[in-house]
Amino acid sequence: MDYDPISVALKFGFLAVLYFFLLWIARSALKDLRGTIAPAPDATGFHAAPYGEPVGATESWLVAEHGGGLTEGKRFDLIGGLSIGRSGEADVQIEDRYASGLHARIFSRDGRTYVEDMDSTNGTLVNDAKLRGEVELIDGDVVRIGDTSFRYEAGG
């Protein structure tokens, strides 16, 4: 049986492209799924911060500024921390096509408030800078997820 070498090469090329496409889809799905895992609440109902430290009870708020299907000026109390994303499991559910299921979380540690991107697909911005890991929030900082923005207000 005689095979045309160009035909065989095209078939293998197609299979290689298909394989890499499926690999890309699987990696994207896993990355998004990793962002949907939230820490379990402890006995007090608050989420545990990294290293098992309890989330502090500092009086501070996240204020909706724009987008996400939220009313401008709506305030979210940060006592106990909160998660933001499209999922119904998020503490602050937003309608934003660029947001992941659980996109970011805000938590307290040692009396300071931090924001952390939860390995989202499109990332989180703080004051228009792409967030890498976690960063401490300072009064007036703007947190942006896709087309949705929030302002951090520290309490006294």
Secondary structure as the mmCIF struct_conf table of DSSP 4:
data_model
#
loop_
_struct_conf.conf_type_id
_struct_conf.id
_struct_conf.beg_label_comp_id
_struct_conf.beg_label_asym_id
_struct_conf.beg_label_seq_id
_struct_conf.end_label_comp_id
_struct_conf.end_label_asym_id
_struct_conf.end_label_seq_id
HELX_RH_AL_P HELX_RH_AL_P1 PRO A 5 ARG A 34
TURN_TY1_P TURN_TY1_P1 GLY A 35 THR A 36
HELX_LH_PP_P HELX_LH_PP_P1 PRO A 39 ALA A 40
STRN STRN1 PRO A 41 PRO A 41
TURN_TY1_P TURN_TY1_P2 ALA A 43 THR A 44
BEND BEND1 GLY A 45 GLY A 45
HELX_LH_PP_P HELX_LH_PP_P2 PHE A 46 PHE A 46
STRN STRN2 HIS A 47 ALA A 48
HELX_LH_PP_P HELX_LH_PP_P3 ALA A 49 ALA A 49
HELX_RH_3T_P HELX_RH_3T_P1 PRO A 50 GLY A 52
HELX_LH_PP_P HELX_LH_PP_P4 GLU A 53 GLU A 53
STRN STRN3 PRO A 54 PRO A 54
HELX_LH_PP_P HELX_LH_PP_P5 VAL A 55 GLY A 56
STRN STRN4 SER A 60 HIS A 66
TURN_TY1_P TURN_TY1_P3 GLY A 68 GLY A 69
HELX_LH_PP_P HELX_LH_PP_P6 LEU A 70 THR A 71
TURN_TY1_P TURN_TY1_P4 GLU A 72 GLY A 73
STRN STRN5 ARG A 75 ASP A 77
TURN_TY1_P TURN_TY1_P5 ILE A 79 GLY A 80
STRN STRN6 LEU A 82 GLY A 85
BEND BEND2 ARG A 86 SER A 87
TURN_TY1_P TURN_TY1_P6 GLY A 88 GLU A 89
BEND BEND3 ALA A 90 ASP A 91
STRN STRN7 VAL A 92 GLN A 93
TURN_TY1_P TURN_TY1_P7 ARG A 97 TYR A 98
TURN_TY1_P TURN_TY1_P8 GLY A 101 LEU A 102
STRN STRN8 ALA A 104 ARG A 109
TURN_TY1_P TURN_TY1_P9 ASP A 110 GLY A 111
STRN STRN9 ARG A 112 ASP A 117
BEND BEND4 ASP A 119 ASP A 119
BEND BEND5 THR A 121 ASN A 122
STRN STRN10 LEU A 125 VAL A 126
TURN_TY1_P TURN_TY1_P10 ASN A 127 ASP A 128
STRN STRN11 ALA A 129 LYS A 130
BEND BEND6 GLY A 133 GLY A 133
STRN STRN12 GLU A 134 GLU A 136
TURN_TY1_P TURN_TY1_P11 ASP A 139 GLY A 140
STRN STRN13 VAL A 142 ILE A 145
TURN_TY1_P TURN_TY1_P12 GLY A 146 ASP A 147
STRN STRN14 THR A 148 ALA A 154
#
